Amino acid sequence: MQQERLKKYAHLIAKCGLNVQKGQEVNIRCGLDQPDFVAMVVEECYLAGASRVNVKWNYMPVDKLNYNYRSLETLSEVTEIEKAELQRRVDKLPCRLWLDSDDPDGLDGTDSEKISKANRARFPVIKPYRDAVENKEQWCIASVPGKEWALKVFPDLSAEEAVEKLWEAILDTSRVDEDPVAAWQKHNENLARRCKFLNDYKFSSLEYKSANGTDFKVGLNPVGKFSGGGETTIGKNKVYFNPNIPSEEVFTSPMRGIAEGMVVATKPLSYQGKLIENFTIRFENGKAVEVHAEKNQDLLEKMISMDEGAAYLGECALIAYDSPINNTGILFYNTLFDENASCHLALGRGFNDCIENYENLTVEECEKLGVNSSMIHVDFMIGSKDMSIVGVTKDGKRVSLFKNGNWVI
């Protein structure tokens, strides 16, 4: 892989993804797969003005050993060191970067119930810290290729060839061209225009249909709005950043408790290091009441029972089937990419910044207005080549938004 192009990608992440400000701290979470690139990102963060860059390395085989050998009690504990780190995040509001390279099957063979119970036990301790930084910090998820992930995507290639090919796909779909920052500025402007069109209509619901069996209606929040691309932090220092690289979506948080019908997943879902494949979800009164999956149905059932809000929707995202990611023809087995290939929904936590004037509201007030609360936020893909989506206004006007999988507007 050409080093110059990788440096552009590192610069894009620091300047456009995180938009590091002078004197800010940066926390990076990453695997052991691409240490040279991590070093490039660290340098770009310092060049952008970071005062301190902390790197936390992860290794999935060690995570798997911990899940297999540690007791439920020790997995459930939030240590004093972790609490101190969470409090520092509240106090300092550092930029947070996750460079994802995880093996999609990396946690096969672990006890899903044990992991779920541990996460449920930890969540009440972590939630107050998370709520305290809601919409106040810059964060970004981007990806680098790991060997196991690359071989999952390109099983017929050697490890070296697969990693190289996955690098190319990541950089192409992340718009790493001659001037990536300018390319993202133009892309954000396009997404903003789509959001304005949708927000001007103030739709009360969306109706989805596809020949594969998706027949679904979801209610939208009367004080909600669509967002997409870059976001701006709230508080004294308002900073514009891009939380996902790549991103093709415009999205909103629907009204909790209003969703009816069946949705059919069109891509596998990687959850807790395992793949849930060929699954359907049926909703009644806003809640997922029936699920079926050809692979790992038990994991899907555990996911929607993680807490009271896990079976409700937190996001509806609209993406053209004719998207740059989908047009690669690659199944990435990675939610960041596959969710941006075509339309998706998300179970669990909604986004407070999809509520009008959210910056003047508390987390609790946003929840009372209909934003779902949960410890999880899990995206799954439902976009298809023949999908139609109709927006319905509160006075009954029907506006075609998607036909044959793509935007009509």
Steps between C-alpha positions, in 0.01 A plus 500: 500500500635840400621685809392838365139384473509358852631833630204672332266257674665566837472876438132460405426315824676758718376816325162401357396204711606621845585861414751510786518842665812661644566368849255209480575148613435210263417142598552234233374143526640256244615145432855382443450469123636827359740657753681708236174662396404561862829687537407713197168591662670583831738736320214665307316558827806669647544710185136607539580629850431206734658534844501126572416192291422180688492167312320197643583178314252213475558140390192284438662165592574646845144635524376150419716347774369754750139421412566126524705490821388795712203462730176688439576698816836631377364570149215700655720721717575860406833554671609820672756553224223482237287744700794739520548474123129566444510800732803638315301467176224710660748758629723529193264413211779341294453405136429126472605287204428133437708345220302183436674192359313228690464144375124455428518147647754585769285409799347178366502244779433747781195493727263767366280487810797560728613800293147642493458465877835671562410790270162540671668512840755760387257730321336676801845602624618625160180677388531816716847565357375440147204732548730771634697518174202451264549723191785689671797304360648430159523133408565299187487139385726410208655172390828334412533144368578211731625174350206289622246760391664533157500122448131486595424758231740354238534129584656406166802728541817467703508691827727768355286543188179507704631771732614709203163464327312591816721806546404611148130453571521692830685792342278515191174502696646751748560746215876504543586667169717799408335719765296287742404790727352695206322185379340459843396863512312455170352168620376659823334778301314242289381314809387828658284576194328161532436563869346839425262346245382238751478743790296751301226236453491405871387146423297320765592151378700297248371192317745238367423220253715243322431174316713311754226540761574837656166673563551752774375834632680711759382817672726804505538744785291819459792703637762287328732576211724321252876538529793375295872540446673735739375600844571791735570465870294699749631712783744789508730370226292391200709274275393344170615139453415184305418203724509234227755458221353390263138614520222518241195528725241752599327382815255578776388349828139382463225539757534230762207259500375560145611230255304219336580219262785284376853588394738261326875543548695517175850460644648305793531679832828483692414516871724413795758351263248263336290512183120494508386398151178494294269643762162670527346718771128565552383811686179570689432828682857603432656191654683205343273213604622220272839422347629220279856438383664215311820549700538618862131557570572459871741795480237711324249413773750593770574829322138619503465406867812681625279758668152647473591724205700247298194373311400853389643701213755775546574588138364499145771568240447564130774409251474443125550141382716662231750614764880502464530226762233274350646555154827339607314170500675414826330354806721651771368305801550828685211720612675831426519411132200272451262743676606771253444279196118535511212585735519375857325511834650485849366337813565670831618845593383797297676829431409806704642726229218383271263710714448867415674729753654196671787718623256664743362171631626241747543133413189423706296765317600355162392154617161640611458643150533150354872431451565137591741422783706182511846368573530377140487662159521232230458580130367240258455530126164478320569684171432305181504556125121531478427678828244779499464755779213746531493793739158586643427847639271564797221611261528177300705616204713217357841584353709240319855508640650173371417292193695193389732547795608856416404856580219649294576854617 
